[in-house]
């Protein structure tokens, strides 16, 4: 009698163990469209840091460049998201902004 009740219980435990939750993996700076849009040419380093936070990478060999990197692996079948924003400074002010993996204004209007 004990075997008949133990077998279904063990089967439930084995099946439940296979359905383990895998949390999403997030790394880097969270880069929202709104926050990145706040950064503009001519801003100071303090203003950029206020808008986007501390950069992920500050290369000592390229003092005029800040890299903001964001990586998300949702673990739900949705493709991995990678965003990379590079801010270039000249004379303490933003001189150039390069966005990779971010939607452009044209993408927003179409979708």
TORDOMAR-986709 format. One record per residue (C-alpha): residue number from 1; residue in three letters; chain; x, y, z. Coordinates in steps of 0.05 Angstrom, whole numbers. Example, Ala and Ser with C-alpha at 12.3 -4.5 7.8 and 13.67 -1.06 7.14 Angstrom:
BEGIN
@seq:1 type:ALA mol:A x:246 y:-90 z:156 .
@seq:2 type:SER mol:A x:273 y:-21 z:143 .
***
This chain:
BEGIN
@seq:1 type:UNK mol:A x:0 y:0 z:0 .
@seq:2 type:UNK mol:A x:57 y:47 z:17 .
@seq:3 type:UNK mol:A x:88 y:35 z:-52 .
@seq:4 type:UNK mol:A x:24 y:56 z:-88 .
@seq:5 type:UNK mol:A x:23 y:124 z:-54 .
@seq:6 type:UNK mol:A x:98 y:135 z:-56 .
@seq:7 type:UNK mol:A x:105 y:124 z:-131 .
@seq:8 type:UNK mol:A x:57 y:181 z:-153 .
@seq:9 type:UNK mol:A x:90 y:227 z:-102 .
@seq:10 type:UNK mol:A x:159 y:213 z:-130 .
@seq:11 type:UNK mol:A x:134 y:223 z:-201 .
@seq:12 type:UNK mol:A x:105 y:291 z:-183 .
@seq:13 type:UNK mol:A x:171 y:312 z:-150 .
@seq:14 type:UNK mol:A x:211 y:292 z:-212 .
@seq:15 type:UNK mol:A x:165 y:329 z:-260 .
@seq:16 type:UNK mol:A x:164 y:391 z:-216 .
@seq:17 type:UNK mol:A x:240 y:392 z:-213 .
@seq:18 type:UNK mol:A x:243 y:396 z:-289 .
@seq:19 type:UNK mol:A x:199 y:458 z:-288 .
@seq:20 type:UNK mol:A x:248 y:501 z:-250 .
@seq:21 type:UNK mol:A x:243 y:576 z:-260 .
@seq:22 type:UNK mol:A x:302 y:609 z:-295 .
@seq:23 type:UNK mol:A x:306 y:683 z:-277 .
@seq:24 type:UNK mol:A x:325 y:733 z:-331 .
@seq:25 type:UNK mol:A x:398 y:752 z:-333 .
@seq:26 type:UNK mol:A x:410 y:827 z:-333 .
@seq:27 type:UNK mol:A x:479 y:859 z:-335 .
@seq:28 type:UNK mol:A x:505 y:929 z:-343 .
@seq:29 type:UNK mol:A x:471 y:997 z:-345 .
@seq:30 type:UNK mol:A x:396 y:998 z:-357 .
@seq:31 type:UNK mol:A x:389 y:1040 z:-420 .
@seq:32 type:UNK mol:A x:318 y:1065 z:-432 .
@seq:33 type:UNK mol:A x:301 y:1105 z:-495 .
@seq:34 type:UNK mol:A x:279 y:1163 z:-452 .
@seq:35 type:UNK mol:A x:344 y:1168 z:-412 .
@seq:36 type:UNK mol:A x:388 y:1161 z:-473 .
@seq:37 type:UNK mol:A x:347 y:1214 z:-509 .
@seq:38 type:UNK mol:A x:364 y:1263 z:-453 .
@seq:39 type:UNK mol:A x:437 y:1262 z:-471 .
@seq:40 type:UNK mol:A x:456 y:1313 z:-523 .
@seq:41 type:UNK mol:A x:519 y:1343 z:-553 .
@seq:42 type:UNK mol:A x:548 y:1398 z:-510 .
@seq:43 type:UNK mol:A x:528 y:1367 z:-442 .
@seq:44 type:UNK mol:A x:580 y:1361 z:-387 .
@seq:45 type:UNK mol:A x:604 y:1296 z:-357 .
@seq:46 type:UNK mol:A x:563 y:1309 z:-294 .
@seq:47 type:UNK mol:A x:500 y:1319 z:-335 .
@seq:48 type:UNK mol:A x:511 y:1254 z:-373 .
@seq:49 type:UNK mol:A x:524 y:1217 z:-308 .
@seq:50 type:UNK mol:A x:460 y:1245 z:-279 .
@seq:51 type:UNK mol:A x:420 y:1221 z:-339 .
@seq:52 type:UNK mol:A x:451 y:1152 z:-350 .
@seq:53 type:UNK mol:A x:488 y:1136 z:-286 .
@seq:54 type:UNK mol:A x:560 y:1115 z:-278 .
@seq:55 type:UNK mol:A x:588 y:1086 z:-343 .
@seq:56 type:UNK mol:A x:602 y:1012 z:-347 .
@seq:57 type:UNK mol:A x:671 y:1025 z:-378 .
@seq:58 type:UNK mol:A x:718 y:1083 z:-369 .
@seq:59 type:UNK mol:A x:780 y:1065 z:-408 .
@seq:60 type:UNK mol:A x:843 y:1098 z:-378 .
@seq:61 type:UNK mol:A x:874 y:1099 z:-447 .
@seq:62 type:UNK mol:A x:814 y:1136 z:-477 .
@seq:63 type:UNK mol:A x:794 y:1187 z:-424 .
@seq:64 type:UNK mol:A x:746 y:1221 z:-472 .
@seq:65 type:UNK mol:A x:702 y:1160 z:-480 .
@seq:66 type:UNK mol:A x:648 y:1130 z:-436 .
@seq:67 type:UNK mol:A x:615 y:1063 z:-453 .
@seq:68 type:UNK mol:A x:546 y:1045 z:-427 .
@seq:69 type:UNK mol:A x:529 y:971 z:-439 .
@seq:70 type:UNK mol:A x:465 y:933 z:-425 .
@seq:71 type:UNK mol:A x:453 y:859 z:-435 .
@seq:72 type:UNK mol:A x:388 y:821 z:-422 .
@seq:73 type:UNK mol:A x:376 y:747 z:-431 .
@seq:74 type:UNK mol:A x:302 y:738 z:-415 .
@seq:75 type:UNK mol:A x:302 y:660 z:-413 .
@seq:76 type:UNK mol:A x:232 y:660 z:-444 .
@seq:77 type:UNK mol:A x:249 y:647 z:-516 .
@seq:78 type:UNK mol:A x:253 y:721 z:-532 .
@seq:79 type:UNK mol:A x:319 y:741 z:-566 .
@seq:80 type:UNK mol:A x:376 y:768 z:-524 .
@seq:81 type:UNK mol:A x:377 y:844 z:-520 .
@seq:82 type:UNK mol:A x:443 y:881 z:-526 .
@seq:83 type:UNK mol:A x:449 y:957 z:-522 .
@seq:84 type:UNK mol:A x:512 y:997 z:-525 .
@seq:85 type:UNK mol:A x:518 y:1072 z:-521 .
@seq:86 type:UNK mol:A x:585 y:1106 z:-529 .
@seq:87 type:UNK mol:A x:592 y:1178 z:-507 .
@seq:88 type:UNK mol:A x:653 y:1217 z:-533 .
@seq:89 type:UNK mol:A x:678 y:1279 z:-497 .
@seq:90 type:UNK mol:A x:721 y:1335 z:-521 .
@seq:91 type:UNK mol:A x:742 y:1391 z:-474 .
@seq:92 type:UNK mol:A x:695 y:1363 z:-420 .
@seq:93 type:UNK mol:A x:633 y:1365 z:-463 .
@seq:94 type:UNK mol:A x:596 y:1313 z:-504 .
@seq:95 type:UNK mol:A x:621 y:1315 z:-576 .
@seq:96 type:UNK mol:A x:591 y:1251 z:-605 .
@seq:97 type:UNK mol:A x:540 y:1198 z:-585 .
@seq:98 type:UNK mol:A x:539 y:1128 z:-617 .
@seq:99 type:UNK mol:A x:479 y:1083 z:-603 .
@seq:100 type:UNK mol:A x:479 y:1009 z:-620 .
@seq:101 type:UNK mol:A x:419 y:965 z:-608 .
@seq:102 type:UNK mol:A x:374 y:1025 z:-593 .
@seq:103 type:UNK mol:A x:313 y:1041 z:-634 .
@seq:104 type:UNK mol:A x:318 y:1104 z:-676 .
@seq:105 type:UNK mol:A x:263 y:1156 z:-683 .
@seq:106 type:UNK mol:A x:243 y:1125 z:-750 .
@seq:107 type:UNK mol:A x:234 y:1056 z:-716 .
@seq:108 type:UNK mol:A x:187 y:1087 z:-664 .
@seq:109 type:UNK mol:A x:142 y:1118 z:-717 .
@seq:110 type:UNK mol:A x:137 y:1053 z:-758 .
@seq:111 type:UNK mol:A x:126 y:1006 z:-700 .
***
